[in-house]
């Protein structure tokens, strides 16, 4: 894994050295959109295979005012050998620069599915140049000359046949941005695809770029990747460079994720081939060397800088398959983003698990992770738990990792920088679950402040009964009488029982537990019960009534027939499904809320009640 990060550093250093001695000032003459006329012809540049830039023809059909997210769009028809081979404008051509009379007009950015793919739209270069100065400009009323031009263009558009009518119909859409994913298993790729679907991204599985590929310097028409994950896997969007000037680049011509100020990896790209399609063809490619940072992701495209380094989150993963005694390590770099980091990091870790197991199905997993984030108590969040799934243990084991990352990256209290994520996972096919079948108190009665031994009988899956003991310390302020204790698995919360006739009180209790600070949120997450804990605690409603005074307790005793009992009573309750939350604690650990717990080697299901007789 360290070797992986060393290779990344060496590659980056080499790229920066290369760029420091390359010509980065490639400024071109600009043609304002106001000078564009129907019938004008020019050329566009793009890569359709490998890294070589090719040209194809472009003819202007018309200009549509305020059609795009950043202003006007230019309607064009493409032609030539390249277009014949690709079947028209395809995904990945986004950003392909278009020149008329040697002047840069804009970038290919928009098209239609299931129509003539030779027709598309350009984002004017003037709008893209504003990405380097993202502050919005004040709008001014057009001059008389501009109004005359608009009328002329509108007249020409009215004669531009069905292409113009299609453009005006509102069915225009940005060219889809292919999300090329290298190093993912099919199952992990499917999982990622479901998660990024709301972002209008479709992942494609690709291989790594060939080591023999020759890239050269980025220039208009070059293939590039806006990468979100690098390392032992790669996740990134493929597009085309539109403009380069003094180490700064413009690309895509439309937004990638429209995150505004961003911090993606700016990488070169290798195109394996271009795949035609009736709906929408696409370039099949993968990311190559990283050369800088994408800093803007807005309506008119993306903008980056060569030689800059993005804000990243290092992720280290170790997975052990206990059945095969096979283990795998992975080193990853994920972009630092409050929305994207939790999703991408979790997907990448799931991929390592799936690749190590090389199977899908039932299993038990032990998961431990540390998230370094200065600003949280101790500057690190540590979590450990056990999980079982009858269908897909790899996916189930990711639940709390995503929750922890999302808690920190997306918290509503303060901005945090995630410095490091370290994940260790052990998986076995054996089902390590057990059900609570019985619980009883060893002592007939106890005094406030004394410890009561609670013996719990567990029935492991297809195994013999085992006994575990939890030492429960009775609160010093506990009044005389019966004390009802809930004995449960760490992941089982009998909400249905609590809500029976007690809806208002339950709501009040939950409201009292709402966190108010980041420290409380982190504490709630790290100190919640683990799925493999046996928990002994006062029944929540009983505990609340004790706080209300002797009168409330006496009323409860009258309602509870078990209050008559002089000896400990064991009442078997219905087993509840295991929840996903759990947390680590030492054996016989007691917290400040009168709860004790002990750790086991099983995921504990079910719950029961024990009544203690408290005497002073």
C-alpha positions in Angstrom: 0.0 0.0 0.0 2.9 2.4 0.8 4.3 1.5 -2.6 1.1 2.6 -4.2 1.3 6.1 -2.6 5.0 6.3 -3.4 4.2 5.6 -7.1 1.5 8.3 -6.9 4.0 10.9 -5.5 6.6 10.0 -8.1 4.1 10.2 -11.0 2.9 13.6 -9.7 6.4 14.9 -9.3 7.3 13.8 -12.8 4.2 15.4 -14.2 4.9 18.7 -12.5 8.5 18.6 -13.8 7.3 17.9 -17.3 4.8 20.7 -17.2 7.3 23.2 -15.7 9.3 22.9 -19.0 6.3 22.8 -21.3 4.7 25.6 -23.3 1.5 26.4 -21.3 0.6 29.6 -23.1 -1.6 28.5 -26.0 -3.9 31.5 -26.2 -6.1 31.6 -29.3 -8.0 34.4 -31.0 -11.6 34.5 -29.9 -14.8 34.9 -32.0 -17.6 36.5 -29.9 -21.0 34.8 -30.2 -22.3 38.0 -31.6 -20.1 37.6 -34.7 -21.3 34.0 -35.4 -23.6 33.7 -38.5 -25.6 30.8 -39.9 -23.7 29.0 -42.7 -20.2 29.6 -41.2 -18.0 26.6 -41.4 -15.1 25.6 -39.3 -13.3 22.6 -37.6 -13.5 20.9 -34.2 -10.7 18.9 -32.5 -11.1 15.8 -30.3 -9.5 12.4 -29.6 -11.4 9.3 -30.7 -8.7 6.7 -30.1 -5.5 6.7 -28.1 -4.2 10.2 -27.4 -3.9 11.7 -31.0 -6.1 14.7 -31.7 -8.2 14.6 -34.9 -10.3 17.1 -36.7 -13.9 17.1 -38.1 -16.1 19.7 -39.9 -18.6 22.0 -38.2 -21.3 24.2 -39.9 -23.2 26.8 -38.0 -27.0 26.5 -38.2 -28.0 29.3 -35.9 -27.7 30.9 -32.5 -30.3 30.5 -29.7 -30.5 33.3 -27.2 -30.3 32.4 -23.5 -30.8 28.7 -24.3 -28.0 27.4 -22.1 -27.3 27.6 -18.4 -24.8 30.4 -18.9 -26.3 32.2 -21.9 -26.5 31.7 -25.6 -25.9 28.4 -27.4 -24.7 27.9 -31.0 -26.5 25.2 -33.0 -24.2 23.3 -35.4 -24.1 20.3 -37.7 -21.0 18.2 -37.8 -19.5 16.2 -40.7 -16.4 14.4 -41.9 -14.5 11.1 -41.6 -14.3 11.3 -37.7 -18.1 11.8 -37.5 -18.7 9.0 -39.9 -16.6 6.7 -37.7 -18.2 7.8 -34.4 -21.7 8.0 -35.7 -22.0 11.6 -34.7 -21.4 13.6 -31.6 -20.7 11.2 -28.7 -20.3 11.4 -24.9 -16.7 12.4 -24.2 -16.6 15.0 -27.0 -17.9 17.5 -24.5 -15.4 20.4 -24.6 -14.1 19.7 -28.1 -13.1 23.2 -29.3 -14.6 24.6 -32.5 -12.7 27.1 -34.7 -14.0 29.3 -37.4 -11.5 31.2 -39.5 -8.9 30.2 -37.0 -10.7 31.8 -34.1 -12.1 29.8 -31.2 -15.9 30.0 -31.1 -16.8 27.5 -28.3 -17.0 23.9 -27.2 -19.3 21.1 -28.2 -21.5 20.5 -25.2 -25.1 19.6 -26.0 -27.0 17.2 -28.1 -30.1 15.0 -28.2 -30.7 11.3 -27.7 -32.4 9.1 -30.3 -32.1 11.8 -33.0 -29.5 12.9 -35.5 -26.3 12.8 -33.6 -24.6 14.9 -36.1 -26.4 17.9 -34.7 -25.5 19.5 -31.4 -24.8 22.7 -29.5 -21.8 24.8 -28.6 -21.2 26.7 -25.4 -19.6 30.0 -26.5 -16.0 30.4 -25.3 -16.8 33.8 -23.8 -19.0 32.1 -21.2 -16.4 29.5 -20.5 -13.7 32.1 -19.9 -15.8 33.5 -17.1 -15.0 30.3 -15.1 -11.6 31.8 -14.4 -13.4 34.8 -12.8 -16.5 33.1 -11.3 -18.0 36.3 -9.8 -21.3 37.0 -11.6 -21.3 40.0 -14.0 -24.1 42.6 -14.0 -26.5 42.3 -16.9 -26.9 45.3 -19.2 -29.6 46.1 -21.8 -28.5 45.2 -25.3 -27.5 48.0 -27.6 -29.5 48.8 -30.8 -26.8 47.1 -32.8 -27.1 44.0 -30.7 -30.9 44.0 -31.0 -30.5 44.2 -34.8 -28.2 41.2 -34.7 -30.6 39.2 -32.6 -33.4 39.9 -35.0 -31.2 38.8 -37.9 -30.2 35.6 -36.1 -33.8 34.9 -35.1 -34.8 35.2 -38.8 -32.1 32.9 -39.8 -33.1 30.5 -37.1 -36.7 30.5 -38.4 -35.3 29.2 -41.7 -33.0 26.6 -40.2 -35.4 23.7 -40.6 -36.2 20.9 -38.2 -32.9 21.1 -36.4 -33.8 24.6 -35.1 -37.3 23.5 -34.2 -35.8 20.6 -32.2 -33.5 23.0 -30.4 -36.4 25.3 -29.5 -38.5 22.4 -28.3 -36.8 22.2 -24.9 -35.6 18.6 -25.4 -31.9 19.7 -25.5 -29.7 18.2 -22.9 -26.0 18.2 -22.0 -24.0 15.4 -23.5 -23.8 12.7 -20.8 -20.5 12.6 -19.0 -19.2 9.1 -19.0 -17.9 8.0 -15.6 -15.1 5.7 -16.3 -14.4 3.2 -13.5 -11.2 1.1 -13.5 -10.5 -1.6 -11.0 -14.1 -2.2 -9.8 -15.8 -5.6 -9.6 -19.2 -5.9 -11.4 -21.0 -6.0 -8.1 -19.2 -2.9 -6.7 -19.8 -1.1 -10.0 -23.5 -1.9 -9.8 -23.6 -0.6 -6.3 -21.8 2.6 -7.3 -24.1 3.1 -10.3 -27.2 3.0 -8.0 -25.6 5.6 -5.7 -24.6 8.1 -8.4 -27.8 7.8 -10.4 -29.3 10.9 -8.8 -26.2 12.8 -10.1 -27.1 11.7 -13.7 -23.9 9.7 -14.0 -23.6 6.3 -15.6 -20.4 4.3 -14.7 -18.7 2.2 -17.3 -16.1 -0.4 -16.5 -12.8 0.1 -18.2 -9.2 -1.1 -17.8 -6.2 1.0 -16.7 -4.5 3.1 -19.3 -1.7 1.2 -21.1 1.8 1.9 -19.7 3.1 2.5 -23.2 0.7 5.4 -23.8 2.3 8.7 -24.8 0.4 11.8 -23.7 2.4 14.9 -24.3 1.1 18.2 -23.0 -2.6 19.1 -22.6 -3.8 21.2 -25.5 -7.2 22.0 -27.1 -8.7 18.8 -28.3 -6.8 16.6 -25.8 -8.7 14.0 -23.8 -8.8 14.7 -20.1 -10.3 13.2 -17.0 -11.9 14.9 -14.0 -11.1 12.2 -11.5 -12.8 11.7 -8.2 -10.9 8.6 -7.0 -7.3 7.6 -7.7 -4.9 4.8 -6.6 -5.7 1.1 -6.8 -8.9 2.1 -8.5 -9.9 5.1 -10.6 -13.3 6.9 -10.9 -13.5 9.8 -13.3 -15.3 11.7 -16.0 -13.9 11.7 -19.5 -14.1 14.9 -21.6 -12.1 17.2 -23.9 -9.9 20.2 -23.4 -11.3 23.4 -24.9 -8.7 26.0 -24.1 -5.3 26.3 -22.5 -3.6 29.5 -21.3 -0.6 29.9 -18.9 -1.2 26.6 -17.2 -5.0 27.1 -16.8 -7.5 24.9 -18.7 -11.1 25.0 -19.7 -13.1 21.8 -20.7 -16.4 20.1 -21.1 -18.5 23.1 -22.1 -21.2 22.0 -19.6 -21.1 21.1 -15.9 -19.8 17.8 -14.6 -21.4 17.8 -11.1 -22.0 21.5 -10.9 -20.4 21.7 -7.5 -19.2 25.3 -8.1 -15.8 25.6 -6.4 -14.4 22.1 -6.5 -11.3 20.1 -6.0 -11.0 17.2 -8.4 -8.0 15.5 -9.9 -7.1 16.9 -13.3 -5.7 14.0 -15.2 -4.8 13.2 -18.8 -6.8 10.4 -20.4 -6.4 7.6 -22.9 -9.3 6.7 -25.2 -9.6 2.9 -26.0 -12.3 3.4 -28.6 -15.5 5.3 -29.4 -18.7 3.2 -29.2 -21.6 4.3 -31.5 -25.1 4.0 -30.2 -28.6 4.7 -31.4 -29.3 6.5 -28.1 -26.0 8.2 -27.5 -22.5 6.9 -28.3 -19.6 7.4 -26.0 -15.8 7.4 -25.7 -14.4 4.4 -23.7 -11.3 5.7 -21.9 -9.5 5.8 -18.7 -7.5 8.3 -16.7 -3.8 8.6 -17.1 -1.2 10.7 -15.2 -2.5 13.4 -12.9 -1.3 16.8 -13.8 -3.3 19.3 -11.7 -6.5 20.2 -10.1 -10.1 21.0 -11.3 -11.1 24.1 -9.3 -14.4 25.1 -10.9 -17.4 23.0 -12.0 -20.2 25.3 -13.2 -22.8 25.7 -16.0 -20.3 26.6 -18.7 -17.9 23.8 -18.0 -15.0 23.0 -15.7 -11.8 24.9 -15.1 -8.5 23.7 -13.7 -4.9 24.5 -13.2 -1.9 22.4 -14.1 0.6 21.9 -11.3 -1.9 22.5 -8.5 -2.8 19.7 -6.1 -6.4 18.9 -5.1 -7.6 18.4 -1.5 -7.8 14.7 -1.0 -8.7 12.1 1.6 -6.2 9.1 1.8 -8.1 5.9 2.4 -6.3 2.7 3.5 -8.1 -0.6 3.4 -7.2 -4.1 4.7 -9.6 -7.0 4.2 -9.1 -10.6 5.4 -11.2 -13.5 4.2 -10.9 -15.9 7.2 -12.3 -18.9 5.3 -9.6 -18.7 2.5 -7.0 -17.0 4.7 -6.7 -14.5 1.8 -6.0 -10.8 2.5 -5.8 -7.7 0.4 -4.6 -4.2 0.9 -5.5 -1.1 -1.1 -4.5 2.5 -1.1 -6.8 5.2 -2.5 -7.1 8.9 -2.8 -10.7 10.4 -2.7 -11.6 14.0 -3.4 -12.5 16.0 -0.3 -16.2 16.9 -0.7 -18.9 16.8 1.9 -21.3 15.0 -0.5 -19.0 12.9 -2.6 -16.4 11.7 -0.1 -18.7 9.4 2.0 -20.2 7.9 -1.2 -17.0 7.4 -3.1 -14.9 6.2 -0.2 -17.5 3.6 0.8 -17.9 2.4 -2.7 -14.1 2.0 -3.0 -13.9 0.0 0.2 -16.8 -2.2 -0.8 -15.0 -2.9 -4.0 -11.9 -4.1 -2.0 -14.1 -6.4 0.1 -15.9 -7.8 -2.9 -12.7 -8.4 -4.7 -11.1 -10.2 -1.7 -14.1 -12.5 -1.1 -14.7 -13.1 -4.8 -18.2 -14.2 -3.9 -21.6 -12.7 -3.0 -23.8 -14.1 -0.2 -24.1 -14.7 3.5 -21.4 -14.0 6.0 -20.3 -12.3 9.2 -18.0 -9.3 9.2 -16.0 -7.6 11.9 -15.4 -4.0 10.8 -13.1 -1.4 12.5 -12.3 2.0 11.1 -10.6 5.2 12.2 -11.3 8.6 10.6 -8.8 11.3 11.4 -10.5 14.7 11.5 -9.0 17.5 13.5 -11.8 19.3 15.3 -13.5 16.2 16.7 -12.7 15.0 20.3 -9.2 13.4 20.1 -9.0 14.3 16.4 -10.0 10.8 15.5 -13.3 8.8 15.3 -13.0 5.1 16.0 -15.7 2.6 15.5 -15.9 -1.2 15.7 -18.8 -3.5 15.1 -20.0 -6.9 13.8 -22.5 -7.5 11.0 -24.3 -10.4 9.5 -26.2 -10.7 6.2 -27.9 -13.6 4.6 -27.6 -12.1 1.2 -24.6 -9.7 0.7 -22.3 -9.3 3.6 -20.0 -7.0 1.7 -22.7 -4.4 1.3 -24.1 -4.8 4.8 -20.7 -4.3 6.3 -20.4 -0.8 4.7 -23.4 0.7 6.6 -21.6 2.3 9.5 -18.6 3.4 7.5 -20.8 5.5 5.3 -22.7 6.8 8.3 -19.5 7.8 10.0 -18.0 9.5 7.0 -21.3 11.3 6.3 -21.6 12.4 9.9 -18.2 14.1 9.8 -18.1 15.4 6.2 -21.7 16.6 6.2 -22.2 17.7 9.8 -24.1 20.9 10.4 -21.9 22.3 13.1 -18.5 23.1 11.5 -16.4 22.3 8.4 -14.0 19.4 8.9 -11.1 18.2 6.8 -10.8 14.5 6.8 -7.0 13.7 7.0 -7.1 9.9 6.8 -9.4 6.9 6.7 -8.1 3.5 7.9 -10.5 0.5 7.5 -9.9 -3.1 8.6 -12.4 -5.8 7.9 -12.5 -9.5 8.6 -15.1 -11.7 6.9 -16.2 -15.3 7.3 -19.0 -17.3 5.9 -20.1 -18.8 9.2 -23.2 -17.2 10.7 -22.2 -15.8 14.1 -25.5 -14.8 15.5 -27.2 -15.7 18.8 -30.7 -15.2 20.3 -31.4 -14.2 24.0 -33.6 -17.0 25.3 -33.6 -16.3 29.0 -32.3 -14.0 31.6 -32.4 -14.1 35.4 -31.0 -12.2 38.4 -28.8 -14.2 40.7 -29.6 -12.2 43.8 -33.1 -12.1 45.3 -32.7 -8.5 46.2 -30.1 -5.7 45.9 -29.4 -2.3 47.5 -28.9 0.9 45.7 -25.3 1.2 44.6 -24.7 -2.6 44.7 -24.0 -4.8 41.7 -26.5 -7.4 40.6 -25.4 -10.4 38.5 -27.7 -11.0 35.5 -27.3 -14.4 33.8 -28.2 -14.5 30.2 -28.8 -17.6 28.2 -27.9 -17.4 24.5 -28.7 -19.8 21.7 -26.1 -19.5 18.9 -27.3 -20.3 15.4 -27.1 -24.1 15.1 -25.1 -24.2 18.4 -25.5 -25.2 22.0 -26.7 -22.8 24.6 -24.1 -20.6 26.3 -24.3 -18.4 29.4 -23.0 -14.9 29.8 -23.1 -12.7 32.9 -23.5 -9.0 33.1 -22.8 -7.2 36.4 -25.4 -4.5 36.6 -24.8 -1.7 39.1 -28.0 -0.4 40.6 -28.0 3.4 40.7 -27.4 4.9 44.1 -30.5 7.0 43.8 -32.8 4.1 42.9 -35.9 4.1 45.1 -37.2 1.0 46.9 -39.4 -1.3 44.9 -39.2 -3.2 41.7 -36.7 -2.2 39.0 -37.5 -3.4 35.6 -34.4 -4.0 33.4 -34.4 -4.6 29.7 -31.9 -7.2 28.5 -31.3 -6.9 24.8 -28.8 -7.3 22.0 -26.9 -4.1 21.1 -28.6 -3.8 17.8 -32.1 -4.5 19.0 -34.3 -1.6 20.2 -37.9 -2.7 21.1 -39.5 0.5 19.7 -42.8 -1.2 19.1 -43.0 -2.1 22.8 -42.1 1.4 24.0 -44.8 2.9 21.7 -47.7 0.8 23.1 -49.9 3.4 24.7 -46.9 5.6 25.4 -46.5 7.6 22.1 -46.3 11.0 23.7 -43.9 10.0 26.4 -41.7 8.2 23.8 -41.6 11.3 21.6 -40.6 13.4 24.6 -37.8 11.0 25.5 -36.4 11.0 22.0 -36.5 14.8 21.9 -34.5 15.0 25.1 -31.8 12.8 23.4 -31.4 15.1 20.4 -27.8 16.2 20.1 -26.8 19.9 20.2 -23.1 19.9 19.3 -20.7 18.0 17.0 -19.1 16.5 20.1 -22.4 15.0 21.1 -23.0 13.7 17.6 -19.6 12.0 17.6 -20.1 10.6 21.0 -23.5 9.2 20.1 -22.0 7.5 17.1 -18.9 6.1 18.8 -20.5 5.1 22.0 -23.8 3.5 20.8 -24.1 -0.2 21.4 -22.5 -2.7 19.2 -24.5 -5.5 17.5 -22.4 -8.0 19.5 -23.1 -6.4 22.9 -25.5 -7.7 25.5 -27.0 -4.6 27.1 -28.7 -4.4 30.5 -30.5 -1.1 31.2 -33.5 0.3 33.0 -36.6 0.0 30.9 -36.8 3.5 29.3 -40.3 4.3 30.6 -39.5 3.0 34.0 -36.4 5.1 34.1 -38.3 8.2 33.2 -41.0 7.6 35.8 -38.3 7.2 38.5 -37.2 10.8 37.7 -40.8 12.0 38.1 -40.9 11.0 41.8 -42.4 8.4 44.1 -46.0 9.2 43.0 -45.3 8.2 39.4 -43.4 5.1 40.5 -46.3 4.0 42.7 -48.8 4.4 39.9 -46.6 2.3 37.7 -46.5 -0.4 40.5 -50.2 -0.6 40.6 -50.4 -1.1 36.9 -47.7 -3.7 36.9 -48.9 -7.1 38.1 -45.3 -8.2 38.4 -44.8 -5.7 41.2 -46.3 -8.2 43.6 -43.5 -10.6 43.1 -41.0 -11.0 45.9 -38.5 -13.0 43.8 -36.9 -12.0 40.5 -39.2 -12.5 37.5 -38.1 -13.4 34.0 -40.5 -12.4 31.3 -39.7 -13.7 27.8 -40.4 -11.2 25.1 -40.8 -11.5 21.4 -37.5 -11.4 19.5 -36.9 -8.2 17.6 -35.0 -7.9 14.3 -31.4 -7.0 14.7 -30.8 -3.3 13.9 -27.8 -1.9 12.1 -26.4 0.2 15.0 -24.0 -1.1 17.6 -20.9 0.1 19.4 -18.0 -0.9 21.2 -17.6 -1.3 24.8 -15.5 -3.2 27.2 -16.9 -6.2 29.0 -19.3 -5.2 31.9 -19.0 -1.6 30.9 -21.3 0.8 32.7 -22.2 4.2 31.4 -23.6 7.3 33.3 -27.2 6.4 32.4 -27.4 3.2 34.4 -26.6 0.9 31.5 -24.2 -2.0 31.6 -23.0 -4.2 28.7 -20.7 -7.0 27.8 -19.1 -7.9 24.5 -19.6 -11.3 22.9 -18.4 -13.0 19.7 -22.0 -13.1 18.4 -24.4 -10.7 16.9 -27.1 -10.7 19.6 -30.8 -10.7 18.7 -33.9 -10.5 20.8 -34.7 -9.0 24.2 -36.3 -9.9 27.6 -37.1 -8.3 30.9 -35.7 -8.9 34.4 -37.2 -7.4 37.6 -34.9 -6.6 40.5 -36.2 -6.1 44.1 -34.5 -3.0 45.4 -34.4 -2.7 49.2 -32.5 -0.2 51.4 
